[in-house]
Amino acid sequence: MPRTLRTATALAALLAATQLHAAEYEVEILAEGLDRPWGMAFLPGSEDILITGRNGALTLWNAGDGSTVAIDGAPDVDNRGQGGLLDIEPAPDFAETGHVFLTWVAQVDGGSTTSLGRGTFDRDAGTLRDVETLFQVSPGLDSGGHFGSRIVIHGEHIFVSTGDRNFKNFGPDHIAQDRSSENGAVVRLNLDGSVPDDNPFVGEDGVAPAIWSYGHRNIQAMAARPDTDEIWLAEHGESGGDEINIVERGGNFGWPLVHFGVDYRTGQPFADQPSEEDGFVTPVFAWGPGRDDNFPPSGMAWVTGDAFGDWEGRLLVGNLRHRYLGLFEVNGRGVSEPTRLLADQGWRIRDVVIGPEDGFIYVIADGEDVPLVRLRPAGD
């Protein structure tokens, strides 16, 4: 069962751990003045970072001199509400092709939708060329909220998270329970955007074949656990009820038929709490109702390498509302209370990645005029 409520003892231990870990790292400001950044990824073979912005901008941070350069050629985006240019991930064959994958919100008939595409990054020209749309969530809807979306490339497949478009009809006809739509789901595709033959619902009438799992609310954090076949994600709850989950093939994660949160509008429960007997996939960690100690997530990474010693193998997830980077100890499927990193900075955390060369922790904040920062071991 997930742990959902904190006791005074747990909170005291959490604060003590936060103070201990804060002494183990220092914070470097690498770039300032970013406008609503959303996703970032290291360019393979370098220490430079591509950063997306919800305003539609694509930016390259140059590790050599710390400069930021605007990159032309990003796709046209619908940045109303929570829309815009969202996640980014280089293709496994980037060294040969220069391909990068991106997600963004596009205008379509019916409103807007989450899109996945691929372009070719030409560093010398400072441009992204030949952007093509590989996949779009269907149907497009007239809503400015809950688009997802994170990209994870795992093996020969690409996983993309989506959102439920902020539907408020909390019942079995909710769009996250409608398997004819990829809204409120994790989709799994081949790297060319086609649907793998072994996806769980291929050939099933009335079901979108790209769906890998469904019954999700709004997934803004997702990462592959190193040296395993597991894809982990964190998703927003309604008011409280934020969750950390391990994706399961064909799994129904229950939104909104089971939930730990309550209705934003009334403060009242609208569903039973998840249990092992309800037939839905149970979260490995979840927060209780309300907004005082919840965890609206964005960005996820696993600590790898030996730069931070005992932190290796722990999970990092950004917290937007409470403005810290959560560090979770993970033992199998067991997840600890988070240690709060960067809690003294006042930054809403939007994304986090691990440096492939140095093993340091790179973070972008959320909002206008915000920084790209690096956490490194104190005294390093």
Buried (B, 14 or more C-beta within 10 A) or exposed (E): EBBBEBEEEEEEBBEEBBEEBBEBBEBEEBBEEBBBBBBBBBBEEEBBBBBBBBBBBBBBBBBEEEEBEEBEBBBEBBBBBBBBBBBBBBBBEBEEEBBBBBBBBBBBEEBBBBBBBBBBBBEEEEBBEEBEBBBBBBBBBEBBBBBBBBBBBBEEBBBBBBBBBBBEEBEEEBBBBBBEBBBBBBBBBBBEBEBBEEBBBEEEEEBBBBBBBBBBBBBBBBBBBEEEEBBBBBBBBBBBBBBBBBBBEEBBBBBBBBBBBBBEEEEEBBBEBBEEEBEBBBBBBBBBBEBEEBBBBBBBBBBBBEBBEEBBBBBBBBBBBBBBBBBBBBEEEEBBBBBBBBBEBEBBBBBBBBBBEBBBBBBBBBEEEBBBBBBBBEEE
